[in-house]
Amino acid sequence: MSNTNHVILETIHRHDLGVIICKSCNEVIATLPTDGYKKFYSLCDSLNCRDTNKGAIKQ
């Protein structure tokens, strides 16, 4: 489930339909100008997310 309710709508540009979401904590990292709605996953800069991902890779 996405955790995007706290996103300030003024920061999302009118044509930015692409969203980059942290795959660990579901925070919106950034938006992208795309032709349609697109969802991309990456890791945010949080140390918790980076450490969690390192642990998942080792197992």
Backbone as ProteinMPNN parsed JSONL, in Angstrom:
{"seq_chain_A": "MSNTNHVILETIHRHDLGVIICKSCNEVIATLPTDGYKKFYSLCDSLNCRDTNKGAIKQ", "coords_chain_A": {"N_chain_A": [[0.847, -1.174, 0.0], [0.548, 2.187, -0.796], [2.13, 5.073, 0.625], [1.342, 7.814, 0.308], [-0.253, 9.913, 1.165], [0.58, 12.167, 2.53], [1.88, 13.792, 0.751], [2.642, 16.937, -0.552], [0.563, 18.57, -2.669], [1.15, 20.803, -4.231], [3.788, 20.575, -4.918], [3.913, 18.693, -6.869], [4.103, 18.717, -10.252], [1.939, 19.789, -12.92], [2.015, 18.099, -15.19], [3.452, 15.941, -14.384], [3.201, 12.824, -14.307], [4.501, 10.527, -13.762], [5.77, 8.612, -11.093], [8.213, 8.157, -8.612], [8.831, 5.769, -6.268], [9.867, 4.752, -3.058], [10.947, 1.491, -2.605], [11.13, 0.28, -0.194], [10.063, 1.835, 2.011], [7.85, 3.053, 0.915], [7.704, 5.806, 0.412], [7.226, 8.785, -1.502], [9.641, 9.612, -3.748], [10.282, 11.233, -5.96], [8.843, 13.002, -8.788], [8.083, 12.534, -12.271], [8.031, 13.894, -15.583], [5.813, 12.418, -17.633], [4.045, 10.735, -20.326], [1.851, 9.272, -19.564], [0.338, 7.731, -16.644], [2.816, 6.395, -14.644], [4.645, 4.152, -12.605], [7.539, 3.937, -10.75], [10.098, 2.166, -9.017], [12.52, 2.59, -6.467], [15.237, 3.16, -4.159], [15.082, 5.225, -1.305], [17.032, 7.862, 0.288], [17.229, 7.239, 2.946], [18.805, 5.824, 5.77], [17.765, 3.578, 7.028], [16.266, 2.304, 5.023], [18.263, 1.711, 3.159], [19.917, -0.015, 4.673], [18.117, -2.095, 5.225], [17.66, -3.087, 2.671], [20.222, -4.026, 2.021], [20.408, -6.179, 3.818], [18.434, -7.843, 2.794], [19.487, -8.595, 0.342], [21.726, -10.152, 1.001], [20.638, -12.461, 2.08]], "CA_chain_A": [[0.0, 0.0, 0.0], [1.352, 3.396, -0.909], [2.076, 5.982, 1.759], [1.488, 9.109, -0.361], [-1.262, 10.872, 1.606], [1.207, 13.363, 3.078], [2.562, 14.539, -0.306], [2.074, 18.263, -0.803], [0.177, 18.561, -4.07], [1.751, 21.907, -4.968], [5.119, 20.196, -5.391], [3.76, 17.832, -8.04], [3.784, 19.541, -11.407], [0.707, 19.413, -13.592], [2.212, 17.017, -16.155], [4.3, 14.899, -13.816], [2.367, 11.664, -14.007], [5.381, 9.455, -13.325], [6.083, 8.711, -9.675], [9.26, 7.263, -8.126], [8.459, 5.39, -4.906], [10.84, 3.905, -2.363], [10.4, 0.139, -2.501], [11.22, -0.179, 1.188], [9.167, 2.548, 2.925], [6.731, 3.574, 0.12], [7.708, 7.267, 0.337], [7.408, 9.336, -2.838], [10.97, 10.199, -3.869], [10.235, 12.297, -6.963], [7.894, 12.836, -9.884], [8.686, 12.66, -13.589], [7.092, 14.241, -16.65], [5.562, 11.286, -18.524], [2.815, 10.853, -21.113], [0.78, 8.607, -18.834], [0.687, 7.371, -15.269], [3.824, 5.354, -14.537], [5.158, 3.989, -11.247], [8.885, 3.389, -10.713], [10.554, 1.881, -7.658], [13.932, 2.768, -6.179], [15.445, 3.304, -2.719], [15.305, 6.6, -0.872], [18.327, 8.069, 0.937], [17.147, 6.879, 4.355], [19.713, 4.746, 6.169], [16.967, 2.381, 7.335], [15.913, 1.639, 3.763], [19.504, 1.178, 2.575], [20.349, -1.169, 5.479], [17.14, -3.156, 5.03], [17.896, -3.671, 1.347], [21.47, -4.793, 2.102], [20.094, -7.415, 4.502], [17.623, -8.68, 1.912], [20.339, -9.103, -0.725], [22.624, -11.16, 1.553], [19.918, -13.694, 2.422]], "C_chain_A": [[0.892, 1.236, 0.0], [1.111, 4.333, 0.267], [2.206, 7.416, 1.253], [0.489, 10.159, 0.105], [-0.669, 12.178, 2.086], [1.892, 14.213, 2.016], [1.856, 15.871, -0.521], [1.806, 18.387, -2.296], [0.788, 19.699, -4.874], [3.119, 21.538, -5.518], [5.059, 19.281, -6.6], [3.313, 18.698, -9.207], [2.586, 18.963, -12.15], [0.881, 18.215, -14.519], [3.131, 15.919, -15.649], [3.436, 13.726, -13.38], [3.195, 10.451, -13.606], [5.775, 9.669, -11.868], [7.187, 7.71, -9.352], [9.0, 7.032, -6.644], [9.56, 4.523, -4.314], [10.228, 2.519, -2.164], [10.448, -0.412, -1.085], [10.181, 0.488, 2.088], [7.96, 3.189, 2.229], [6.62, 5.092, 0.117], [7.872, 7.691, -1.118], [8.752, 10.051, -2.861], [10.936, 11.388, -4.817], [9.115, 12.025, -7.948], [8.621, 13.087, -11.194], [7.64, 13.092, -14.604], [6.958, 13.062, -17.62], [4.249, 11.505, -19.256], [1.622, 10.227, -20.413], [1.248, 8.27, -17.434], [1.665, 6.216, -15.281], [4.371, 5.347, -13.117], [6.518, 3.294, -11.322], [9.277, 3.176, -9.254], [12.064, 2.034, -7.57], [14.08, 2.774, -4.664], [15.672, 4.765, -2.398], [16.65, 6.68, -0.146], [18.324, 7.73, 2.427], [18.088, 5.711, 4.666], [18.965, 3.454, 6.481], [16.639, 1.602, 6.072], [17.139, 1.01, 3.121], [19.964, -0.064, 3.344], [19.412, -2.343, 5.312], [17.374, -3.854, 3.705], [19.19, -4.478, 1.336], [21.229, -6.145, 2.76], [19.308, -8.365, 3.622], [18.478, -9.303, 0.809], [21.224, -10.242, -0.224], [21.919, -12.492, 1.798], [19.563, -14.438, 1.226]], "O_chain_A": [[1.882, 1.297, 0.73], [0.017, 4.374, 0.829], [3.076, 8.158, 1.71], [0.396, 11.217, -0.518], [-1.346, 13.206, 2.055], [2.44, 15.265, 2.345], [0.633, 15.928, -0.653], [2.735, 18.317, -3.1], [0.933, 19.575, -6.09], [3.567, 22.137, -6.496], [6.064, 19.109, -7.29], [2.263, 19.338, -9.148], [2.268, 17.782, -12.013], [-0.027, 17.39, -14.623], [3.544, 15.053, -16.421], [2.998, 13.649, -12.232], [2.641, 9.449, -13.154], [6.079, 10.791, -11.463], [7.117, 6.552, -9.763], [8.953, 7.979, -5.859], [10.116, 3.662, -4.994], [9.13, 2.388, -1.624], [9.866, -1.46, -0.807], [9.49, -0.194, 2.845], [7.131, 3.809, 2.894], [5.543, 5.623, -0.155], [8.576, 7.032, -1.883], [8.98, 10.983, -2.089], [11.5, 12.439, -4.514], [8.513, 10.951, -7.942], [9.646, 13.767, -11.226], [6.478, 12.698, -14.498], [7.9, 12.749, -18.348], [3.44, 12.348, -18.867], [0.485, 10.629, -20.66], [2.405, 8.493, -17.08], [1.382, 5.168, -15.862], [4.541, 6.399, -12.5], [6.639, 2.205, -11.882], [8.841, 3.913, -8.369], [12.793, 1.653, -8.486], [13.137, 2.425, -3.954], [16.369, 5.468, -3.13], [17.328, 5.665, 0.012], [19.337, 7.923, 3.098], [18.154, 4.736, 3.917], [19.472, 2.362, 6.227], [16.725, 0.374, 6.057], [17.066, -0.101, 2.596], [20.357, -1.057, 2.732], [19.866, -3.486, 5.262], [17.295, -5.08, 3.625], [19.244, -5.526, 0.694], [21.779, -7.154, 2.318], [19.501, -9.579, 3.699], [18.213, -10.43, 0.389], [21.451, -11.206, -0.955], [22.552, -13.545, 1.727], [18.952, -15.503, 1.32]]}, "name": "protein", "num_of_chains": 1, "seq": "MSNTNHVILETIHRHDLGVIICKSCNEVIATLPTDGYKKFYSLCDSLNCRDTNKGAIKQ"}
